[in-house]
Amino acid sequence: MEFLKLAEQRYSERAFDKAHQIEEEKLSKILEAGRLAPTACNFQPQKVYVLRTEDSLWKAAKLTHTYDAPIVLLVCYDMNIVWKNAREEGFHSGEQDASSVLTSMMFEAESLGLHSLWIRGFNSKAVAESFELPENIKPAMMLAIGYPTSASAPSPRHKDRKPLSETVEEK
Ligand SMILES: Cc1cc2nc3c(=O)[nH]c(=O)nc-3n(C[C@H](O)[C@H](O)[C@H](O)COP(=O)(O)O)c2cc1C
């Protein structure tokens, strides 16, 4: 499918079909799309945790809203690997690299007929504690993926996008 069509079709899913499992082959393709994503200096600091056991999904649902997704990908970055910007003290690429990885996985999921939700509404410290992450691994965001239900629909504000004239400028 043409990319713009895919981008137009995608919306944040908040009513997943808990019982409809994601095929292994599709999950592999989604993870592969994340592997191919660009990262700063190609350092690839991402660490993606696949949450799909009852225990892991229960933990995730206690930390944030996961809307019954059968799989949640917890996307983290490794502070020992992130690119550090010599021109800007304190800056590192962790959040941006994780976003790049998540975005590729999100659109691959959409292209495979799955729905998804980008999630940041959690407390990083609580997530790190709950999943016993090593000190250097920082949670960036989650991607809930799964099939839709009859209750699935884009939010009323989904199509509410600003015109390019408001967000793009020649300089
Ligand atoms: C950085 C980021 C964080 C987000 N965090 C959450 C979240 O925690 N929970 C949620 O329901 N949606 C979350 N979303 C989804 C946005 O609310 C959603 O993409 C936006 O409202 C536009 O709607 P659409 O995706 O249906 O087009 C997040 C999206 C982004 C990009």
Ligand as a Chemical Component Dictionary entry (heavy atoms), coordinates in Angstrom:
data_LIG
# 
_chem_comp.id                   LIG 
_chem_comp.type                 NON-POLYMER 
_chem_comp.pdbx_formal_charge   0 
_chem_comp.three_letter_code    LIG 
# 
loop_
_chem_comp_atom.comp_id 
_chem_comp_atom.atom_id 
_chem_comp_atom.alt_atom_id 
_chem_comp_atom.type_symbol 
_chem_comp_atom.charge 
_chem_comp_atom.model_Cartn_x 
_chem_comp_atom.model_Cartn_y 
_chem_comp_atom.model_Cartn_z 
_chem_comp_atom.pdbx_ordinal 
LIG C1  C1  C 0 4.559  10.487 22.282 1  
LIG C2  C2  C 0 3.166  9.905  22.296 2  
LIG C3  C3  C 0 2.639  9.444  23.490 3  
LIG C4  C4  C 0 1.352  8.884  23.519 4  
LIG N1  N1  N 0 0.888  8.335  24.688 5  
LIG C5  C5  C 0 -0.356 7.811  24.721 6  
LIG C6  C6  C 0 -0.845 7.184  25.900 7  
LIG O1  O1  O 0 -0.147 7.055  26.911 8  
LIG N2  N2  N 0 -2.113 6.703  25.893 9  
LIG C7  C7  C 0 -2.922 6.803  24.788 10 
LIG O2  O2  O 0 -4.068 6.354  24.845 11 
LIG N3  N3  N 0 -2.476 7.350  23.636 12 
LIG C8  C8  C 0 -1.217 7.846  23.573 13 
LIG N4  N4  N 0 -0.732 8.365  22.403 14 
LIG C9  C9  C 0 -1.593 8.398  21.213 15 
LIG C10 C10 C 0 -2.033 9.825  20.867 16 
LIG O3  O3  O 0 -2.941 10.292 21.832 17 
LIG C11 C11 C 0 -2.665 9.815  19.463 18 
LIG O4  O4  O 0 -1.708 9.377  18.523 19 
LIG C12 C12 C 0 -3.169 11.191 19.050 20 
LIG O5  O5  O 0 -4.223 11.609 19.881 21 
LIG C13 C13 C 0 -3.667 11.221 17.605 22 
LIG O6  O6  O 0 -4.674 10.223 17.435 23 
LIG P1  P1  P 0 -4.515 9.081  16.317 24 
LIG O7  O7  O 0 -3.291 8.288  16.653 25 
LIG O8  O8  O 0 -5.777 8.247  16.423 26 
LIG O9  O9  O 0 -4.402 9.763  14.995 27 
LIG C14 C14 C 0 0.549  8.869  22.342 28 
LIG C15 C15 C 0 1.140  9.306  21.129 29 
LIG C16 C16 C 0 2.414  9.791  21.109 30 
LIG C17 C17 C 0 3.028  10.192 19.783 31 
# 
loop_
_chem_comp_bond.comp_id 
_chem_comp_bond.atom_id_1 
_chem_comp_bond.atom_id_2 
_chem_comp_bond.value_order 
_chem_comp_bond.pdbx_ordinal 
LIG C1  C2  SING 1  
LIG C2  C3  SING 2  
LIG C2  C16 DOUB 3  
LIG C3  C4  DOUB 4  
LIG C4  N1  SING 5  
LIG C4  C14 SING 6  
LIG N1  C5  DOUB 7  
LIG C5  C6  SING 8  
LIG C5  C8  SING 9  
LIG C6  O1  DOUB 10 
LIG C6  N2  SING 11 
LIG N2  C7  SING 12 
LIG C7  O2  DOUB 13 
LIG C7  N3  SING 14 
LIG N3  C8  DOUB 15 
LIG C8  N4  SING 16 
LIG N4  C9  SING 17 
LIG N4  C14 SING 18 
LIG C9  C10 SING 19 
LIG C10 O3  SING 20 
LIG C10 C11 SING 21 
LIG C11 O4  SING 22 
LIG C11 C12 SING 23 
LIG C12 O5  SING 24 
LIG C12 C13 SING 25 
LIG C13 O6  SING 26 
LIG O6  P1  SING 27 
LIG P1  O7  DOUB 28 
LIG P1  O8  SING 29 
LIG P1  O9  SING 30 
LIG C14 C15 DOUB 31 
LIG C15 C16 SING 32 
LIG C16 C17 SING 33 
# 
